Amino acid sequence: MIDWGTGVARAGLFASVLPRAVASARIAGRGRPDAGVPPSAVGPRVVGESALDEFFIAINSVIRDIPPLEVIEGNVARCDAVAAEFTALGIEGIHQRPNAPRIVSQKRKMFGTTRFDQIDYLVDGFLPQSVVVDDPYAGMTASARVLSRSGKGRRWIIWVHGAAQGRNDDLYAFRAGHLHGALDYDVALPVLPAHGARRLRKVAYPGMDPLVNVVLTIRAVVEIRALIRWIARREPAEIVIAGTSLGGPIAALVATLEPDVSGTLAVVPMLDLHGTLAHHMDRAGSRGRELAALMRSDPVTAVSSVIDPLALDPMASPDRRLVVAALNDRVTSLSAARKLHAHWGGQVYWYAGSHVGHAMSRGIQDAVDDFLA
């Protein structure tokens, strides 16, 4: 077993990339008829995409800074100190409706052939006093890239990126030009805390401090809801929110809280942030299992309950909900997408490939376009 005690030991994960890819492709090929999950095709492409997922996991395991066990135990103790308060407040108590944002700057920019506005804005305070100190972005500006024709009555889509994204190339990754030009949507791409130009030294999201993960998720939700207030001033015809991977549950949370959101889609969503981290830690020997147990502990579960998108239903009608699930998702797991679809109802698109591989799927692009048309 690999032990995360040293970087060299963690590098041993690379040796298991191909065996795990082959095994997972075989499992996906059987499907889950009892759960309504179709079988995936089995072949070189599926194995190759599975290997991409496993390689991505290995890379992140090697470069991730794993604090000493006692530090993470202290992080969990901080969760325990506010767990009762969080569970008493619940989702609707924690996520207060923000005012419209205060625009700090709006600059016209170009990336490749795509023109967009970069909007930096401030959001009013929103956290319980007990955890304000745990917000590394207190008093700092939020940011979004916007493609808009500036008219009233326009359709809008807000797309929330995944982990390690938030750069200008999101404009291409999420086909902002296509959504704006071909599908005639105005497009907003918010930048999550700890991503893109908003990165701060020693702040990781998702990271090994569960309370900071929860606080930054709350911050992400309120920043996007404030952006919706800004869009609402333009009297939009509709607002759709989408999220990929880490952005999936954030988009889903916004959709449960915002009556102005009339459609929502989640692409290969990371449904349970700390459960996902724990799943990957379980691979890493005795120390990894100790860390995984801490991430699954009662205090972490309690504070995480206020960012659980399964606790409420989206405001959008079931026919305006879409989940894209990768049948061989090794990064966030197929079960996450399956649970979200079971909760939402609505539409599901089963992609016969992996988490990383979904970005190359024309089938997913067509399914999304059909949903948005």
Salt bridges, closest charged atoms under 4 A:
ASP34 OD1 - ARG32 NE 3.15
GLU49 OE2 - ARG45 NE 2.95
GLU54 OE1 - ARG283 NH1 2.91
GLU54 OE2 - ARG330 NE 2.86
ASP117 OD2 - ARG108 NH1 3.49
ASP124 OD1 - ARG102 NH1 2.59
ASP134 OD1 - ARG78 NH2 2.66
ASP135 OD2 - ARG219 NH2 2.84
ASP169 OD2 - ARG167 NE 3.17
ASP184 OD1 - ARG149 NH1 3.01
ASP184 OD1 - ARG154 NH1 3.00
ASP186 OD1 - ARG154 NH2 2.99
ASP186 OD1 - HIS180 ND1 3.70
ASP209 OD2 - ARG78 NH1 2.97
GLU223 OE1 - ARG198 NH1 2.88
GLU223 OE2 - ARG219 NH1 3.04
GLU235 OE2 - LYS152 NZ 3.59
GLU238 OE2 - ARG155 NH1 3.86
GLU258 OE2 - ARG225 NE 2.76
GLU258 OE1 - ARG229 NH2 2.56
ASP260 OD2 - ARG229 NH2 3.40
ASP282 OD2 - ARG296 NH2 2.75
ASP313 OD1 - HIS343 NE2 3.17
ASP329 OD2 - HIS355 ND1 2.98
ASP366 OD1 - ARG362 NE 3.14
ASP369 OD1 - ARG175 NH2 2.91
ASP369 OD2 - HIS178 NE2 2.87
